[in-house]
Amino acid sequence: MRTNGPGAYEDACTLVRESIGATGVVLIVFDGPHGHGLSVDLPPQVMPTLPGMLRAVADDIEAHIG
């Protein structure tokens, strides 16, 4: 599922998902060839879990750097 149409890193995101056999992938790119970016390749039924997962990751990062 695309959140906002195809992006600069959509192909890379799909490649990662397919190469590891995952249900979905969220790819965050810093200073890539197309600048910073975010690509999400998830089936529609998984998309509702994404905000909670991202919040948990953010909380974990803050706990480790704060």
PDB file with SEQRES, HELIX, SHEET and CRYST1 records, atoms N, CA, C and O in Angstrom:
SEQRES   1 A   66  MET ARG THR ASN GLY PRO GLY ALA TYR GLU ASP ALA CYS          
SEQRES   2 A   66  THR LEU VAL ARG GLU SER ILE GLY ALA THR GLY VAL VAL          
SEQRES   3 A   66  LEU ILE VAL PHE ASP GLY PRO HIS GLY HIS GLY LEU SER          
SEQRES   4 A   66  VAL ASP LEU PRO PRO GLN VAL MET PRO THR LEU PRO GLY          
SEQRES   5 A   66  MET LEU ARG ALA VAL ALA ASP ASP ILE GLU ALA HIS ILE          
SEQRES   6 A   66  GLY                                                          
HELIX    1 AA1 GLU A   10  ILE A   20  1                                  11    
HELIX    2 AA2 MET A   47  THR A   49  5                                   3    
HELIX    3 AA3 LEU A   50  ILE A   65  1                                  16    
SHEET    1 AA1 2 VAL A  25  GLY A  32  0                                        
SHEET    2 AA1 2 GLY A  35  ASP A  41 -1                                        
CRYST1    1.000    1.000    1.000  90.00  90.00  90.00 P 1           1          
ATOM      1  N   MET A   1       0.839  -1.179   0.000  1.00  0.00           N  
ATOM      2  CA  MET A   1       0.000   0.000   0.000  1.00  0.00           C  
ATOM      3  C   MET A   1       0.882   1.240   0.000  1.00  0.00           C  
ATOM      4  O   MET A   1       1.838   1.333   0.771  1.00  0.00           O  
ATOM      5  N   ARG A   2       0.564   2.171  -0.849  1.00  0.00           N  
ATOM      6  CA  ARG A   2       1.300   3.434  -0.885  1.00  0.00           C  
ATOM      7  C   ARG A   2       0.503   4.480  -0.124  1.00  0.00           C  
ATOM      8  O   ARG A   2      -0.718   4.565  -0.254  1.00  0.00           O  
ATOM      9  N   THR A   3       1.205   5.272   0.670  1.00  0.00           N  
ATOM     10  CA  THR A   3       0.518   6.308   1.434  1.00  0.00           C  
ATOM     11  C   THR A   3       0.327   7.577   0.613  1.00  0.00           C  
ATOM     12  O   THR A   3      -0.591   8.352   0.881  1.00  0.00           O  
ATOM     13  N   ASN A   4       1.175   7.797  -0.376  1.00  0.00           N  
ATOM     14  CA  ASN A   4       1.086   9.051  -1.124  1.00  0.00           C  
ATOM     15  C   ASN A   4       1.651   8.880  -2.534  1.00  0.00           C  
ATOM     16  O   ASN A   4       2.403   9.732  -3.006  1.00  0.00           O  
ATOM     17  N   GLY A   5       1.302   7.803  -3.197  1.00  0.00           N  
ATOM     18  CA  GLY A   5       1.793   7.576  -4.542  1.00  0.00           C  
ATOM     19  C   GLY A   5       3.216   7.064  -4.546  1.00  0.00           C  
ATOM     20  O   GLY A   5       3.859   6.993  -3.499  1.00  0.00           O  
ATOM     21  N   PRO A   6       3.712   6.704  -5.726  1.00  0.00           N  
ATOM     22  CA  PRO A   6       5.069   6.175  -5.805  1.00  0.00           C  
ATOM     23  C   PRO A   6       6.102   7.232  -5.424  1.00  0.00           C  
ATOM     24  O   PRO A   6       5.969   8.405  -5.770  1.00  0.00           O  
ATOM     25  N   GLY A   7       7.117   6.798  -4.715  1.00  0.00           N  
ATOM     26  CA  GLY A   7       8.152   7.726  -4.286  1.00  0.00           C  
ATOM     27  C   GLY A   7       9.504   7.353  -4.858  1.00  0.00           C  
ATOM     28  O   GLY A   7       9.642   6.371  -5.586  1.00  0.00           O  
ATOM     29  N   ALA A   8      10.481   8.143  -4.520  1.00  0.00           N  
ATOM     30  CA  ALA A   8      11.832   7.967  -5.048  1.00  0.00           C  
ATOM     31  C   ALA A   8      12.458   6.643  -4.614  1.00  0.00           C  
ATOM     32  O   ALA A   8      13.323   6.112  -5.310  1.00  0.00           O  
ATOM     33  N   TYR A   9      12.032   6.110  -3.479  1.00  0.00           N  
ATOM     34  CA  TYR A   9      12.639   4.896  -2.951  1.00  0.00           C  
ATOM     35  C   TYR A   9      11.694   3.694  -2.974  1.00  0.00           C  
ATOM     36  O   TYR A   9      11.962   2.685  -2.321  1.00  0.00           O  
ATOM     37  N   GLU A  10      10.612   3.792  -3.707  1.00  0.00           N  
ATOM     38  CA  GLU A  10       9.640   2.702  -3.774  1.00  0.00           C  
ATOM     39  C   GLU A  10      10.269   1.409  -4.289  1.00  0.00           C  
ATOM     40  O   GLU A  10      10.036   0.341  -3.723  1.00  0.00           O  
ATOM     41  N   ASP A  11      11.059   1.496  -5.352  1.00  0.00           N  
ATOM     42  CA  ASP A  11      11.681   0.292  -5.916  1.00  0.00           C  
ATOM     43  C   ASP A  11      12.622  -0.370  -4.918  1.00  0.00           C  
ATOM     44  O   ASP A  11      12.643  -1.596  -4.812  1.00  0.00           O  
ATOM     45  N   ALA A  12      13.392   0.414  -4.193  1.00  0.00           N  
ATOM     46  CA  ALA A  12      14.319  -0.135  -3.190  1.00  0.00           C  
ATOM     47  C   ALA A  12      13.542  -0.809  -2.061  1.00  0.00           C  
ATOM     48  O   ALA A  12      13.934  -1.870  -1.575  1.00  0.00           O  
ATOM     49  N   CYS A  13      12.453  -0.194  -1.654  1.00  0.00           N  
ATOM     50  CA  CYS A  13      11.627  -0.746  -0.585  1.00  0.00           C  
ATOM     51  C   CYS A  13      11.044  -2.097  -1.006  1.00  0.00           C  
ATOM     52  O   CYS A  13      11.072  -3.059  -0.238  1.00  0.00           O  
ATOM     53  N   THR A  14      10.522  -2.161  -2.219  1.00  0.00           N  
ATOM     54  CA  THR A  14       9.955  -3.406  -2.726  1.00  0.00           C  
ATOM     55  C   THR A  14      11.034  -4.471  -2.866  1.00  0.00           C  
ATOM     56  O   THR A  14      10.796  -5.639  -2.559  1.00  0.00           O  
ATOM     57  N   LEU A  15      12.212  -4.080  -3.324  1.00  0.00           N  
ATOM     58  CA  LEU A  15      13.325  -5.021  -3.471  1.00  0.00           C  
ATOM     59  C   LEU A  15      13.690  -5.639  -2.120  1.00  0.00           C  
ATOM     60  O   LEU A  15      13.902  -6.848  -2.023  1.00  0.00           O  
ATOM     61  N   VAL A  16      13.762  -4.819  -1.095  1.00  0.00           N  
ATOM     62  CA  VAL A  16      14.078  -5.323   0.247  1.00  0.00           C  
ATOM     63  C   VAL A  16      12.990  -6.285   0.704  1.00  0.00           C  
ATOM     64  O   VAL A  16      13.292  -7.381   1.176  1.00  0.00           O  
ATOM     65  N   ARG A  17      11.731  -5.890   0.570  1.00  0.00           N  
ATOM     66  CA  ARG A  17      10.622  -6.745   1.009  1.00  0.00           C  
ATOM     67  C   ARG A  17      10.674  -8.105   0.320  1.00  0.00           C  
ATOM     68  O   ARG A  17      10.569  -9.145   0.969  1.00  0.00           O  
ATOM     69  N   GLU A  18      10.837  -8.085  -0.995  1.00  0.00           N  
ATOM     70  CA  GLU A  18      10.859  -9.340  -1.754  1.00  0.00           C  
ATOM     71  C   GLU A  18      12.101 -10.178  -1.450  1.00  0.00           C  
ATOM     72  O   GLU A  18      12.015 -11.404  -1.371  1.00  0.00           O  
ATOM     73  N   SER A  19      13.241  -9.535  -1.281  1.00  0.00           N  
ATOM     74  CA  SER A  19      14.488 -10.290  -1.085  1.00  0.00           C  
ATOM     75  C   SER A  19      14.539 -10.995   0.266  1.00  0.00           C  
ATOM     76  O   SER A  19      15.202 -12.024   0.397  1.00  0.00           O  
ATOM     77  N   ILE A  20      13.852 -10.459   1.268  1.00  0.00           N  
ATOM     78  CA  ILE A  20      13.858 -11.115   2.579  1.00  0.00           C  
ATOM     79  C   ILE A  20      12.559 -11.850   2.877  1.00  0.00           C  
ATOM     80  O   ILE A  20      12.421 -12.479   3.926  1.00  0.00           O  
ATOM     81  N   GLY A  21      11.607 -11.767   1.949  1.00  0.00           N  
ATOM     82  CA  GLY A  21      10.344 -12.480   2.119  1.00  0.00           C  
ATOM     83  C   GLY A  21       9.471 -11.924   3.219  1.00  0.00           C  
ATOM     84  O   GLY A  21       8.752 -12.670   3.883  1.00  0.00           O  
ATOM     85  N   ALA A  22       9.529 -10.617   3.419  1.00  0.00           N  
ATOM     86  CA  ALA A  22       8.748  -9.974   4.478  1.00  0.00           C  
ATOM     87  C   ALA A  22       7.332  -9.642   4.005  1.00  0.00           C  
ATOM     88  O   ALA A  22       7.082  -9.509   2.807  1.00  0.00           O  
ATOM     89  N   THR A  23       6.426  -9.512   4.947  1.00  0.00           N  
ATOM     90  CA  THR A  23       5.076  -9.048   4.645  1.00  0.00           C  
ATOM     91  C   THR A  23       5.103  -7.583   4.259  1.00  0.00           C  
ATOM     92  O   THR A  23       4.348  -7.147   3.390  1.00  0.00           O  
ATOM     93  N   GLY A  24       5.971  -6.827   4.905  1.00  0.00           N  
ATOM     94  CA  GLY A  24       6.050  -5.401   4.608  1.00  0.00           C  
ATOM     95  C   GLY A  24       7.381  -4.822   5.029  1.00  0.00           C  
ATOM     96  O   GLY A  24       8.136  -5.427   5.790  1.00  0.00           O  
ATOM     97  N   VAL A  25       7.651  -3.630   4.512  1.00  0.00           N  
ATOM     98  CA  VAL A  25       8.890  -2.925   4.819  1.00  0.00           C  
ATOM     99  C   VAL A  25       8.603  -1.432   4.930  1.00  0.00           C  
ATOM    100  O   VAL A  25       7.817  -0.877   4.163  1.00  0.00           O  
ATOM    101  N   VAL A  26       9.247  -0.804   5.888  1.00  0.00           N  
ATOM    102  CA  VAL A  26       9.270   0.647   5.992  1.00  0.00           C  
ATOM    103  C   VAL A  26      10.734   1.040   5.849  1.00  0.00           C  
ATOM    104  O   VAL A  26      11.577   0.638   6.651  1.00  0.00           O  
ATOM    105  N   LEU A  27      11.023   1.820   4.833  1.00  0.00           N  
ATOM    106  CA  LEU A  27      12.396   2.201   4.523  1.00  0.00           C  
ATOM    107  C   LEU A  27      12.547   3.701   4.743  1.00  0.00           C  
ATOM    108  O   LEU A  27      11.830   4.499   4.139  1.00  0.00           O  
ATOM    109  N   ILE A  28      13.475   4.079   5.605  1.00  0.00           N  
ATOM    110  CA  ILE A  28      13.790   5.485   5.840  1.00  0.00           C  
ATOM    111  C   ILE A  28      15.199   5.720   5.320  1.00  0.00           C  
ATOM    112  O   ILE A  28      16.141   5.030   5.712  1.00  0.00           O  
ATOM    113  N   VAL A  29      15.334   6.694   4.441  1.00  0.00           N  
ATOM    114  CA  VAL A  29      16.614   6.971   3.790  1.00  0.00           C  
ATOM    115  C   VAL A  29      17.098   8.361   4.190  1.00  0.00           C  
ATOM    116  O   VAL A  29      16.346   9.334   4.137  1.00  0.00           O  
ATOM    117  N   PHE A  30      18.364   8.436   4.591  1.00  0.00           N  
ATOM    118  CA  PHE A  30      19.001   9.703   4.901  1.00  0.00           C  
ATOM    119  C   PHE A  30      20.104   9.948   3.878  1.00  0.00           C  
ATOM    120  O   PHE A  30      20.963   9.092   3.667  1.00  0.00           O  
ATOM    121  N   ASP A  31      20.080  11.089   3.260  1.00  0.00           N  
ATOM    122  CA  ASP A  31      21.114  11.493   2.302  1.00  0.00           C  
ATOM    123  C   ASP A  31      21.341  10.455   1.202  1.00  0.00           C  
ATOM    124  O   ASP A  31      22.483  10.165   0.845  1.00  0.00           O  
ATOM    125  N   GLY A  32      20.268   9.905   0.673  1.00  0.00           N  
ATOM    126  CA  GLY A  32      20.368   8.982  -0.453  1.00  0.00           C  
ATOM    127  C   GLY A  32      20.517   9.743  -1.758  1.00  0.00           C  
ATOM    128  O   GLY A  32      20.584  10.972  -1.751  1.00  0.00           O  
ATOM    129  N   PRO A  33      20.569   9.036  -2.875  1.00  0.00           N  
ATOM    130  CA  PRO A  33      20.735   9.693  -4.168  1.00  0.00           C  
ATOM    131  C   PRO A  33      19.565  10.607  -4.539  1.00  0.00           C  
ATOM    132  O   PRO A  33      19.699  11.481  -5.396  1.00  0.00           O  
ATOM    133  N   HIS A  34      18.430  10.399  -3.893  1.00  0.00           N  
ATOM    134  CA  HIS A  34      17.259  11.252  -4.130  1.00  0.00           C  
ATOM    135  C   HIS A  34      16.932  12.090  -2.895  1.00  0.00           C  
ATOM    136  O   HIS A  34      15.801  12.543  -2.721  1.00  0.00           O  
ATOM    137  N   GLY A  35      17.925  12.288  -2.049  1.00  0.00           N  
ATOM    138  CA  GLY A  35      17.706  13.038  -0.813  1.00  0.00           C  
ATOM    139  C   GLY A  35      17.149  12.136   0.274  1.00  0.00           C  
ATOM    140  O   GLY A  35      17.264  10.913   0.203  1.00  0.00           O  
ATOM    141  N   HIS A  36      16.545  12.755   1.281  1.00  0.00           N  
ATOM    142  CA  HIS A  36      15.915  12.000   2.359  1.00  0.00           C  
ATOM    143  C   HIS A  36      14.596  11.447   1.836  1.00  0.00           C  
ATOM    144  O   HIS A  36      13.989  12.021   0.932  1.00  0.00           O  
ATOM    145  N   GLY A  37      14.159  10.337   2.406  1.00  0.00           N  
ATOM    146  CA  GLY A  37      12.886   9.791   1.957  1.00  0.00           C  
ATOM    147  C   GLY A  37      12.365   8.697   2.849  1.00  0.00           C  
ATOM    148  O   GLY A  37      13.077   8.141   3.686  1.00  0.00           O  
ATOM    149  N   LEU A  38      11.109   8.408   2.646  1.00  0.00           N  
ATOM    150  CA  LEU A  38      10.416   7.345   3.364  1.00  0.00           C  
ATOM    151  C   LEU A  38       9.600   6.577   2.344  1.00  0.00           C  
ATOM    152  O   LEU A  38       8.888   7.170   1.534  1.00  0.00           O  
ATOM    153  N   SER A  39       9.704   5.259   2.384  1.00  0.00           N  
ATOM    154  CA  SER A  39       8.896   4.421   1.519  1.00  0.00           C  
ATOM    155  C   SER A  39       8.268   3.332   2.371  1.00  0.00           C  
ATOM    156  O   SER A  39       8.926   2.733   3.223  1.00  0.00           O  
ATOM    157  N   VAL A  40       6.993   3.084   2.132  1.00  0.00           N  
ATOM    158  CA  VAL A  40       6.240   2.085   2.892  1.00  0.00           C  
ATOM    159  C   VAL A  40       5.653   1.092   1.900  1.00  0.00           C  
ATOM    160  O   VAL A  40       4.956   1.477   0.961  1.00  0.00           O  
ATOM    161  N   ASP A  41       5.938  -0.181   2.114  1.00  0.00           N  
ATOM    162  CA  ASP A  41       5.394  -1.248   1.282  1.00  0.00           C  
ATOM    163  C   ASP A  41       4.725  -2.244   2.223  1.00  0.00           C  
ATOM    164  O   ASP A  41       5.348  -3.201   2.681  1.00  0.00           O  
ATOM    165  N   LEU A  42       3.449  -2.003   2.502  1.00  0.00           N  
ATOM    166  CA  LEU A  42       2.682  -2.836   3.423  1.00  0.00           C  
ATOM    167  C   LEU A  42       1.348  -3.208   2.802  1.00  0.00           C  
ATOM    168  O   LEU A  42       0.780  -2.424   2.042  1.00  0.00           O  
ATOM    169  N   PRO A  43       0.840  -4.395   3.116  1.00  0.00           N  
ATOM    170  CA  PRO A  43      -0.514  -4.701   2.683  1.00  0.00           C  
ATOM    171  C   PRO A  43      -1.511  -3.867   3.486  1.00  0.00           C  
ATOM    172  O   PRO A  43      -1.225  -3.482   4.620  1.00  0.00           O  
ATOM    173  N   PRO A  44      -2.669  -3.588   2.911  1.00  0.00           N  
ATOM    174  CA  PRO A  44      -3.642  -2.714   3.584  1.00  0.00           C  
ATOM    175  C   PRO A  44      -4.020  -3.161   4.993  1.00  0.00           C  
ATOM    176  O   PRO A  44      -4.251  -2.317   5.859  1.00  0.00           O  
ATOM    177  N   GLN A  45      -4.087  -4.458   5.238  1.00  0.00           N  
ATOM    178  CA  GLN A  45      -4.501  -4.927   6.561  1.00  0.00           C  
ATOM    179  C   GLN A  45      -3.438  -4.696   7.628  1.00  0.00           C  
ATOM    180  O   GLN A  45      -3.744  -4.741   8.820  1.00  0.00           O  
ATOM    181  N   VAL A  46      -2.209  -4.452   7.226  1.00  0.00           N  
ATOM    182  CA  VAL A  46      -1.120  -4.208   8.176  1.00  0.00           C  
ATOM    183  C   VAL A  46      -0.942  -2.711   8.445  1.00  0.00           C  
ATOM    184  O   VAL A  46      -0.436  -2.325   9.500  1.00  0.00           O  
ATOM    185  N   MET A  47      -1.349  -1.885   7.510  1.00  0.00           N  
ATOM    186  CA  MET A  47      -1.146  -0.431   7.612  1.00  0.00           C  
ATOM    187  C   MET A  47      -1.648   0.160   8.936  1.00  0.00           C  
ATOM    188  O   MET A  47      -0.979   1.043   9.473  1.00  0.00           O  
ATOM    189  N   PRO A  48      -2.778  -0.272   9.487  1.00  0.00           N  
ATOM    190  CA  PRO A  48      -3.225   0.316  10.764  1.00  0.00           C  
ATOM    191  C   PRO A  48      -2.270   0.087  11.932  1.00  0.00           C  
ATOM    192  O   PRO A  48      -2.335   0.813  12.925  1.00  0.00           O  
ATOM    193  N   THR A  49      -1.394  -0.897  11.838  1.00  0.00           N  
ATOM    194  CA  THR A  49      -0.439  -1.145  12.925  1.00  0.00           C  
ATOM    195  C   THR A  49       0.787  -0.246  12.844  1.00  0.00           C  
ATOM    196  O   THR A  49       1.547  -0.148  13.808  1.00  0.00           O  
ATOM    197  N   LEU A  50       0.988   0.413  11.704  1.00  0.00           N  
ATOM    198  CA  LEU A  50       2.204   1.203  11.488  1.00  0.00           C  
ATOM    199  C   LEU A  50       2.374   2.359  12.475  1.00  0.00           C  
ATOM    200  O   LEU A  50       3.466   2.509  13.022  1.00  0.00           O  
ATOM    201  N   PRO A  51       1.360   3.180  12.731  1.00  0.00           N  
ATOM    202  CA  PRO A  51       1.593   4.298  13.673  1.00  0.00           C  
ATOM    203  C   PRO A  51       2.064   3.838  15.049  1.00  0.00           C  
ATOM    204  O   PRO A  51       2.974   4.439  15.620  1.00  0.00           O  
ATOM    205  N   GLY A  52       1.459   2.786  15.585  1.00  0.00           N  
ATOM    206  CA  GLY A  52       1.874   2.280  16.895  1.00  0.00           C  
ATOM    207  C   GLY A  52       3.291   1.738  16.874  1.00  0.00           C  
ATOM    208  O   GLY A  52       4.053   1.932  17.821  1.00  0.00           O  
ATOM    209  N   MET A  53       3.643   1.058  15.790  1.00  0.00           N  
ATOM    210  CA  MET A  53       4.992   0.518  15.672  1.00  0.00           C  
ATOM    211  C   MET A  53       6.011   1.649  15.606  1.00  0.00           C  
ATOM    212  O   MET A  53       7.054   1.584  16.256  1.00  0.00           O  
ATOM    213  N   LEU A  54       5.715   2.686  14.823  1.00  0.00           N  
ATOM    214  CA  LEU A  54       6.634   3.817  14.704  1.00  0.00           C  
ATOM    215  C   LEU A  54       6.772   4.557  16.035  1.00  0.00           C  
ATOM    216  O   LEU A  54       7.862   5.005  16.389  1.00  0.00           O  
ATOM    217  N   ARG A  55       5.663   4.685  16.773  1.00  0.00           N  
ATOM    218  CA  ARG A  55       5.735   5.320  18.093  1.00  0.00           C  
ATOM    219  C   ARG A  55       6.624   4.521  19.038  1.00  0.00           C  
ATOM    220  O   ARG A  55       7.422   5.095  19.778  1.00  0.00           O  
ATOM    221  N   ALA A  56       6.487   3.199  19.013  1.00  0.00           N  
ATOM    222  CA  ALA A  56       7.308   2.346  19.879  1.00  0.00           C  
ATOM    223  C   ALA A  56       8.781   2.463  19.517  1.00  0.00           C  
ATOM    224  O   ALA A  56       9.635   2.520  20.401  1.00  0.00           O  
ATOM    225  N   VAL A  57       9.081   2.500  18.236  1.00  0.00           N  
ATOM    226  CA  VAL A  57      10.466   2.665  17.796  1.00  0.00           C  
ATOM    227  C   VAL A  57      10.999   4.023  18.243  1.00  0.00           C  
ATOM    228  O   VAL A  57      12.118   4.114  18.747  1.00  0.00           O  
ATOM    229  N   ALA A  58      10.213   5.068  18.062  1.00  0.00           N  
ATOM    230  CA  ALA A  58      10.636   6.405  18.479  1.00  0.00           C  
ATOM    231  C   ALA A  58      10.883   6.457  19.988  1.00  0.00           C  
ATOM    232  O   ALA A  58      11.869   7.044  20.433  1.00  0.00           O  
ATOM    233  N   ASP A  59      10.002   5.853  20.767  1.00  0.00           N  
ATOM    234  CA  ASP A  59      10.174   5.823  22.219  1.00  0.00           C  
ATOM    235  C   ASP A  59      11.465   5.088  22.600  1.00  0.00           C  
ATOM    236  O   ASP A  59      12.193   5.519  23.494  1.00  0.00           O  
ATOM    237  N   ASP A  60      11.736   3.982  21.915  1.00  0.00           N  
ATOM    238  CA  ASP A  60      12.944   3.213  22.196  1.00  0.00           C  
ATOM    239  C   ASP A  60      14.200   4.004  21.862  1.00  0.00           C  
ATOM    240  O   ASP A  60      15.173   3.988  22.616  1.00  0.00           O  
ATOM    241  N   ILE A  61      14.174   4.694  20.732  1.00  0.00           N  
ATOM    242  CA  ILE A  61      15.313   5.523  20.338  1.00  0.00           C  
ATOM    243  C   ILE A  61      15.538   6.627  21.364  1.00  0.00           C  
ATOM    244  O   ILE A  61      16.667   6.855  21.798  1.00  0.00           O  
ATOM    245  N   GLU A  62      14.470   7.307  21.748  1.00  0.00           N  
ATOM    246  CA  GLU A  62      14.600   8.380  22.749  1.00  0.00           C  
ATOM    247  C   GLU A  62      15.145   7.857  24.071  1.00  0.00           C  
ATOM    248  O   GLU A  62      15.948   8.527  24.721  1.00  0.00           O  
ATOM    249  N   ALA A  63      14.717   6.674  24.469  1.00  0.00           N  
ATOM    250  CA  ALA A  63      15.193   6.105  25.733  1.00  0.00           C  
ATOM    251  C   ALA A  63      16.689   5.801  25.681  1.00  0.00           C  
ATOM    252  O   ALA A  63      17.383   5.896  26.693  1.00  0.00           O  
ATOM    253  N   HIS A  64      17.176   5.437  24.503  1.00  0.00           N  
ATOM    254  CA  HIS A  64      18.583   5.073  24.386  1.00  0.00           C  
ATOM    255  C   HIS A  64      19.507   6.272  24.161  1.00  0.00           C  
ATOM    256  O   HIS A  64      20.700   6.189  24.450  1.00  0.00           O  
ATOM    257  N   ILE A  65      18.979   7.374  23.657  1.00  0.00           N  
ATOM    258  CA  ILE A  65      19.838   8.532  23.407  1.00  0.00           C  
ATOM    259  C   ILE A  65      19.634   9.640  24.431  1.00  0.00           C  
ATOM    260  O   ILE A  65      20.435  10.571  24.520  1.00  0.00           O  
ATOM    261  N   GLY A  66      18.571   9.534  25.192  1.00  0.00           N  
ATOM    262  CA  GLY A  66      18.237  10.585  26.145  1.00  0.00           C  
ATOM    263  C   GLY A  66      18.847  10.361  27.447  1.00  0.00           C  
ATOM    264  O   GLY A  66      18.660  11.163  28.363  1.00  0.00           O  
TER     265      GLY A  66                                                      
END                                                                             
